[in-house]
Amino acid sequence: MPLCPMRQMLEEARKGGYGVGAYNVNNMEQIQAILAAAKETRSPVIIQASRGALEYSNLIYLKYLMLAAVEENPDIPIVLHLDHGPDLKLCKEAIALGFTSVMIDGSIDYEKKTPDGKHPARSFEDNIRVTKEVVDYAHARGVSVEGELGTLGGIEEETKTDQVLLTDPDQVEEFCKRTGVDALALAIGTSHGAYKFKHEPVLAMDLVTECRKRAPDTNFVMHGSSSVPQELVAEVNKYGGKLPGAMGVPIPSIQEAVKRGIQKINVDTDGRLVVTAAIRKVFVEKPGEFDPRKYLGPARDALAKLIASKMRDFGTAGHAGDYKPKTLAEMKAFYASRK
Ligand SMILES: [Zn+2]
């Protein structure tokens, strides 16, 4: 089975009324855990790498780790996606590596920094310009593109920004038409990182419904959708961690957002938490242990279990065999026919 274009995977999810998780990866154990979960639950899956992940792992290592996952799991539709691409240059590099989808985050300007080290928001017109540039390049190669409108708060890799601007539905329609993006990240009140909220968040659900009406053919994405399960935070803290008051998005809120029109659900923080908890546990309970396999192995198992439960919660489970992934050549022809 070839790699799957993201547009196709999200359109299938839209038809089926379920969400697909996009899980961030940096190393072999994470990739293996995600695929083990996809195999167990028979789920299509998006594995995504951020600029930070590509730098950490060295592009070429990550590419072959991801391709190993594809080779080992021929029955699972898999999308390789670049998360928060800052510019056309990195999007081009990801496409050259074989990614079937890229995100161009035109909502903030990664090249500029305010005096306090944050990136400023881009204007609507600037966002359209940089996004369209990537769409033209990617679609000519059959690759899907995700854009972002509005800005999410919090900290995720390089995406540090102060401003939280909810997506304006009036802009959604125009943005999707003018850029031709396959997917759009909406800012509906979620936030990156483990410290999203002080209280249970109230997400702008009506905004999802409204955007769905305005752009019926675009797939929508929720960033910062980790649930930060309190038992996981407690586990990290029990074994010497220090994560006071971390809180995330409850699963029922994610399910409600999927019902209203979200197809892609980005999850990074929860994976970090479960891996950290598992490793800390081994270190505390078996201080004599110094074989990395003895703590990376349990971390991998714990991550697989967590992701399998998300695949069930998001409704992705059981959908791996619903369709045959299209080739990039087929997607290229599709985009050309739309022009
Ligand atoms: Zn994000």
Boltz pocket constraint, residues with backbone or C-beta under 6 A from the ligand:
constraints:
  - pocket:
      binder: B
      contacts: [[A, 84], [A, 156], [A, 192], [A, 223], [A, 224], [A, 266]]
      max_distance: 6.0
